[in-house]
Amino acid sequence: NNEKQILKDKIFVITGSLNNYKNRSELQKEIEKYGGKVSSSISKKTSYLINNDINSTSSKNISAKKLGVPIITEENFKNFLTN
């Protein structure tokens, strides 16, 4: 696996509907391909919450805000991979 491990030690939580990926498992594979991990719940260890609706009042968004976890869109995530 020669992919750059640019997401090494980063933990992502995915919530909400996706626009660029068929489903969450496709996005999860992309994250893992670059060395990141995907978790199902927000914790202090979470690096980013991926949610296209940044202003959502979902429990994951609320938890992320409480814990200071950055909420990013799929577009933000794609920018990580290209920059």
C-alpha positions as a Markdown table, in Angstrom:
| # | Residue | x | y | z |
|---|---|---|---|---|
| 1 | Asn | 0.0 | 0.0 | 0.0 |
| 2 | Asn | 1.8 | 3.1 | -1.3 |
| 3 | Glu | -0.9 | 5.6 | -0.5 |
| 4 | Lys | 0.3 | 8.4 | 1.6 |
| 5 | Gln | -0.7 | 7.9 | 5.1 |
| 6 | Ile | -1.9 | 11.5 | 5.4 |
| 7 | Leu | -4.8 | 10.5 | 7.8 |
| 8 | Lys | -2.6 | 8.5 | 10.1 |
| 9 | Asp | -3.7 | 8.8 | 13.8 |
| 10 | Lys | -6.9 | 10.7 | 12.7 |
| 11 | Ile | -10.2 | 9.4 | 13.9 |
| 12 | Phe | -13.3 | 10.3 | 11.9 |
| 13 | Val | -17.0 | 9.9 | 12.6 |
| 14 | Ile | -19.4 | 10.1 | 9.7 |
| 15 | Thr | -23.0 | 11.3 | 10.0 |
| 16 | Gly | -25.8 | 12.6 | 7.9 |
| 17 | Ser | -26.3 | 12.0 | 4.2 |
| 18 | Leu | -23.4 | 11.9 | 1.7 |
| 19 | Asn | -23.2 | 13.6 | -1.7 |
| 20 | Asn | -19.9 | 12.4 | -3.1 |
| 21 | Tyr | -19.8 | 8.8 | -1.9 |
| 22 | Lys | -22.3 | 6.1 | -2.6 |
| 23 | Asn | -22.6 | 5.3 | 1.1 |
| 24 | Arg | -20.7 | 5.5 | 4.4 |
| 25 | Ser | -18.7 | 2.3 | 3.8 |
| 26 | Glu | -17.3 | 3.8 | 0.6 |
| 27 | Leu | -16.2 | 6.9 | 2.6 |
| 28 | Gln | -14.8 | 4.7 | 5.4 |
| 29 | Lys | -12.7 | 2.7 | 2.9 |
| 30 | Glu | -11.3 | 6.0 | 1.5 |
| 31 | Ile | -10.4 | 7.1 | 5.1 |
| 32 | Glu | -8.7 | 3.8 | 5.9 |
| 33 | Lys | -6.8 | 3.8 | 2.6 |
| 34 | Tyr | -5.0 | 6.9 | 3.8 |
| 35 | Gly | -4.3 | 5.5 | 7.3 |
| 36 | Gly | -7.3 | 7.1 | 9.2 |
| 37 | Lys | -9.8 | 5.3 | 11.4 |
| 38 | Val | -13.6 | 5.5 | 11.5 |
| 39 | Ser | -15.5 | 5.4 | 14.8 |
| 40 | Ser | -19.2 | 5.2 | 15.3 |
| 41 | Ser | -19.4 | 7.7 | 18.2 |
| 42 | Ile | -17.9 | 11.0 | 19.1 |
| 43 | Ser | -15.3 | 11.2 | 21.9 |
| 44 | Lys | -12.5 | 13.4 | 23.0 |
| 45 | Lys | -10.2 | 11.3 | 20.7 |
| 46 | Thr | -12.3 | 12.1 | 17.6 |
| 47 | Ser | -10.3 | 14.2 | 15.1 |
| 48 | Tyr | -13.2 | 15.3 | 12.8 |
| 49 | Leu | -16.9 | 14.8 | 12.4 |
| 50 | Ile | -17.8 | 14.5 | 8.7 |
| 51 | Asn | -21.3 | 16.0 | 8.2 |
| 52 | Asn | -22.5 | 17.9 | 5.2 |
| 53 | Asp | -25.0 | 19.7 | 7.4 |
| 54 | Ile | -22.6 | 21.6 | 9.7 |
| 55 | Asn | -25.5 | 23.3 | 11.5 |
| 56 | Ser | -27.5 | 20.1 | 12.1 |
| 57 | Thr | -28.9 | 19.7 | 15.6 |
| 58 | Ser | -28.1 | 16.0 | 15.5 |
| 59 | Ser | -26.7 | 14.4 | 18.7 |
| 60 | Lys | -23.4 | 13.9 | 17.0 |
| 61 | Asn | -23.1 | 17.5 | 16.0 |
| 62 | Ile | -24.0 | 18.6 | 19.5 |
| 63 | Ser | -21.4 | 16.2 | 21.0 |
| 64 | Ala | -18.8 | 17.4 | 18.6 |
| 65 | Lys | -19.4 | 21.0 | 19.5 |
| 66 | Lys | -19.3 | 20.3 | 23.2 |
| 67 | Leu | -16.0 | 18.4 | 22.9 |
| 68 | Gly | -14.5 | 20.9 | 20.4 |
| 69 | Val | -14.3 | 18.4 | 17.6 |
| 70 | Pro | -14.2 | 20.2 | 14.2 |
| 71 | Ile | -17.1 | 19.4 | 11.9 |
| 72 | Ile | -16.2 | 19.2 | 8.3 |
| 73 | Thr | -18.1 | 18.6 | 5.0 |
| 74 | Glu | -17.2 | 16.0 | 2.4 |
| 75 | Glu | -15.7 | 18.8 | 0.4 |
| 76 | Asn | -13.4 | 19.7 | 3.3 |
| 77 | Phe | -12.4 | 16.1 | 3.5 |
| 78 | Lys | -11.7 | 15.8 | -0.2 |
| 79 | Asn | -9.5 | 18.9 | 0.1 |
| 80 | Phe | -7.4 | 17.2 | 2.8 |
| 81 | Leu | -6.7 | 14.4 | 0.3 |
| 82 | Thr | -5.7 | 16.6 | -2.6 |
| 83 | Asn | -3.6 | 19.2 | -0.7 |
